[in-house]
Each structure stands twice: as structure tokens, then as C-alpha cells.
């Protein structure tokens, strides 16, 4: 057995107690955070719009969105009306449009209703789902491949694991999609 002076022993005991208090506090805060995570299936149009308004109002950095142009053009004025005279603060918005994209039309719609958004638009031929990610930790996801805001249920969650999966999916899709729309000939 190693001899340790009483002063060093007292110091070690204090450090041990401090470390134990830290881990107990950390475990408690982690448990509380996990209890605060939510899932909600939003069935009614007003609830979808209210939740959309809330997450957009509380957004601080970035919005990532995968949608069809048709669904997005329907959602922009509805969401803007829900905001009333309020506006979304300046945020970065990366948007992937599934299917046909008219970049000029989309930019005009965003400029009219949400002028502070910093848009980055890309195009992809097909996406497996439509969803919105707010600041990497909240998600609203359509429950149908052809969503129409308020006509079909949406899933909302702030569960980190679910948001991380969709964020990774978004990043993969973002890297593979086209920065400019496909030119079509008529």
C-alpha cells in the first residue's frame, strides 16, 4: 500500500466529490433533455401552419428543405399569411426542388413573402420524401410523397437522432443534385 499524506488525501477526496457532483448533474440534465424530446403527428391544416410558424420564428441559423415546386409555391403564401405582419429573420435557406423547377418563379415568390431569406436552390429529379429541417434539430416531414400543406398529416419532431438521419440524407442529396435547373425544350 502506498502512503499518501493527509493533505493530498483530502485534496483527492475533494476532487472525487467534485467529479461525482459533475457527473450526477450531467446525467440529470441529459435525462431531462431526453424527456423533453417530442414527436407530434399534425393532422389539421391550422396545426401544421401553427407549428411551421413556430419553428420558422424560432429558427436561428439555417433551413434545409426538400419539396416539389408545386407544394412549395402553395406553402409560401399560406405560411406568410400565418406570420401576418411578422417576418422571418435573415436565415440561410438551402432548398432542393424535386421534379421541374422554375428558379425565377421560386425566387420571386420568396422575395415577395420572405425577403430576408438567403436562398440556395438546387434541383433533383426524384426524392424519397419531402421534409424541412430547422437548425439541424427540428424536423417537419410530409407523410406522403406528394404532400399538400394541410391536406395530409405532417410529422414534427425535435428528437436529435431522427433529425441527424434526415440531415445526413439532405447533405447526401445536396451534394448529388444540380445547382441549376435542367433546361427543357418544348
C-alpha positions as CSV (number, residue, x, y, z in Angstrom):
1,X,0.0,0.0,0.0
2,X,1.2,3.5,-0.9
3,X,1.4,6.1,1.8
4,X,-0.4,9.3,1.0
5,X,-0.2,12.4,3.1
6,X,-3.4,13.5,4.7
7,X,-3.4,16.8,2.8
8,X,-3.1,15.0,-0.6
9,X,-5.8,12.5,0.5
10,X,-8.1,15.4,1.4
11,X,-7.4,17.1,-1.9
12,X,-8.1,13.8,-3.8
13,X,-11.3,13.3,-1.9
14,X,-12.5,16.8,-2.8
15,X,-11.7,16.3,-6.5
16,X,-13.5,12.9,-6.4
17,X,-16.6,14.6,-4.8
18,X,-16.5,17.4,-7.4
19,X,-16.2,14.9,-10.2
20,X,-19.2,12.9,-8.8
21,X,-21.3,16.0,-8.5
22,X,-20.5,16.9,-12.1
23,X,-21.5,13.5,-13.5
24,X,-24.7,13.4,-11.4
25,X,-25.6,16.9,-12.7
26,X,-24.7,15.8,-16.3
27,X,-26.8,12.6,-16.0
28,X,-29.7,14.6,-14.6
29,X,-29.6,17.2,-17.4
30,X,-29.3,14.5,-20.1
31,X,-32.3,12.7,-18.7
32,X,-34.3,15.9,-18.6
33,X,-33.4,16.8,-22.2
34,X,-34.4,13.3,-23.4
35,X,-37.8,13.7,-21.6
36,X,-38.3,17.0,-23.4
37,X,-38.0,15.5,-26.9
38,X,-41.2,15.2,-28.8
39,X,-43.0,13.7,-31.7
40,X,-46.2,15.0,-33.0
41,X,-48.5,14.0,-35.8
42,X,-50.1,17.1,-37.1
43,X,-53.4,16.3,-38.7
44,X,-55.2,19.6,-39.2
45,X,-54.1,22.4,-41.5
46,X,-54.1,25.0,-38.7
47,X,-51.9,22.9,-36.5
48,X,-49.5,22.3,-39.4
49,X,-49.3,26.0,-40.1
50,X,-49.0,26.9,-36.4
51,X,-46.1,24.5,-35.9
52,X,-44.5,25.7,-39.1
53,X,-44.8,29.3,-38.0
54,X,-43.4,28.4,-34.6
55,X,-40.3,26.6,-35.9
56,X,-39.6,29.2,-38.5
57,X,-40.0,32.0,-36.0
58,X,-37.5,30.3,-33.6
59,X,-35.1,29.4,-36.4
60,X,-31.7,30.9,-35.7
61,X,-29.3,29.7,-38.5
62,X,-30.5,27.6,-41.3
63,X,-33.5,26.0,-43.0
64,X,-33.0,22.9,-45.2
65,X,-35.9,21.8,-47.3
66,X,-36.8,19.1,-49.8
67,X,-40.0,19.8,-51.6
68,X,-41.7,19.8,-55.0
69,X,-42.1,23.3,-56.6
70,X,-45.9,22.9,-56.6
71,X,-46.1,22.1,-52.9
72,X,-43.6,24.9,-52.1
73,X,-45.5,27.5,-54.1
74,X,-48.7,26.5,-52.2
75,X,-46.9,26.7,-48.8
76,X,-45.2,30.0,-49.2
77,X,-48.3,32.3,-49.2
78,X,-50.0,30.2,-46.6
79,X,-47.0,30.4,-44.3
80,X,-46.6,34.1,-45.0
81,X,-50.3,34.7,-44.1
82,X,-49.8,32.8,-40.8
83,X,-47.0,35.2,-40.0
84,X,-49.1,38.3,-40.7
85,X,-47.0,41.4,-40.4
86,X,-44.1,39.5,-38.8
87,X,-41.3,38.3,-40.9
88,X,-38.7,35.5,-40.7
89,X,-35.3,36.9,-39.6
90,X,-32.4,36.6,-42.0
91,X,-31.6,32.9,-42.4
92,X,-29.8,30.7,-44.8
93,X,-32.2,28.5,-46.7
94,X,-31.0,25.6,-48.8
95,X,-33.8,24.2,-50.8
96,X,-33.9,21.1,-53.0
97,X,-36.7,21.1,-55.5
98,X,-37.9,17.7,-56.7
99,X,-39.0,17.5,-60.3
100,X,-39.5,20.5,-62.6
101,X,-38.1,23.8,-61.2
102,X,-38.6,27.3,-62.4
103,X,-35.9,29.1,-60.4
104,X,-37.1,32.6,-61.4
105,X,-40.6,31.9,-60.2
106,X,-39.4,30.5,-56.9
107,X,-37.0,33.4,-56.2
108,X,-39.8,35.9,-57.0
109,X,-42.2,34.1,-54.5
110,X,-39.6,34.1,-51.8
111,X,-38.7,37.7,-52.4
112,X,-42.3,38.7,-52.2
113,X,-43.1,36.8,-49.0
114,X,-39.8,36.2,-47.2
115,X,-37.3,38.8,-48.5
116,X,-34.7,38.2,-45.7
117,X,-34.0,34.5,-46.6
118,X,-30.7,33.8,-48.2
119,X,-31.7,31.2,-50.8
120,X,-29.6,28.5,-52.3
121,X,-31.7,26.4,-54.7
122,X,-30.9,23.1,-56.3
123,X,-32.8,20.6,-58.4
124,X,-33.2,16.8,-58.2
125,X,-35.2,14.5,-60.5
126,X,-36.6,12.4,-57.6
127,X,-36.6,12.5,-53.8
128,X,-37.8,9.8,-51.5
129,X,-39.5,12.2,-49.2
130,X,-40.3,15.9,-48.5
131,X,-39.1,17.5,-45.3
132,X,-38.0,20.6,-43.5
133,X,-35.0,20.7,-41.1
134,X,-34.7,23.7,-38.8
135,X,-31.2,24.5,-37.3
136,X,-30.2,20.8,-37.6
137,X,-32.5,19.7,-34.7
138,X,-36.2,20.1,-35.6
139,X,-37.9,18.3,-38.5
140,X,-41.3,18.6,-40.2
141,X,-41.8,15.7,-42.6
142,X,-44.6,15.0,-45.0
143,X,-46.4,11.7,-44.6
144,X,-46.9,11.3,-48.3
145,X,-44.6,11.6,-51.4
146,X,-47.0,14.2,-52.9
147,X,-47.7,16.5,-49.9
148,X,-50.2,19.3,-49.9
149,X,-49.8,21.6,-46.9
150,X,-52.7,21.0,-44.5
151,X,-54.4,18.2,-46.5
152,X,-52.2,15.4,-45.3
153,X,-50.6,14.8,-41.9
154,X,-47.1,16.0,-41.1
155,X,-44.7,14.6,-38.6
156,X,-42.9,17.1,-36.3
157,X,-40.0,16.1,-34.0
158,X,-37.1,17.6,-32.2
159,X,-35.6,14.2,-31.5
160,X,-31.8,14.5,-32.2
161,X,-31.4,11.1,-33.7
162,X,-34.2,11.5,-36.2
163,X,-33.1,15.0,-37.2
164,X,-29.5,13.7,-37.7
165,X,-30.6,10.9,-40.0
166,X,-32.6,13.3,-42.2
167,X,-29.8,15.9,-42.1
168,X,-27.4,13.3,-43.4
169,X,-29.9,12.3,-46.1
170,X,-30.2,16.0,-47.0
171,X,-26.5,16.5,-47.2
172,X,-26.1,13.5,-49.5
173,X,-28.9,14.7,-51.7
174,X,-27.5,18.3,-51.7
175,X,-24.1,17.0,-52.9
176,X,-25.6,15.0,-55.7
177,X,-28.2,17.4,-57.1
178,X,-27.8,20.0,-59.7
179,X,-27.2,23.7,-58.7
180,X,-29.2,24.9,-61.7
181,X,-32.5,23.7,-63.2
182,X,-32.5,21.4,-66.1
183,X,-33.2,23.2,-69.4
184,X,-36.1,21.8,-71.2
185,X,-37.1,22.3,-74.8
186,X,-40.6,22.5,-76.0
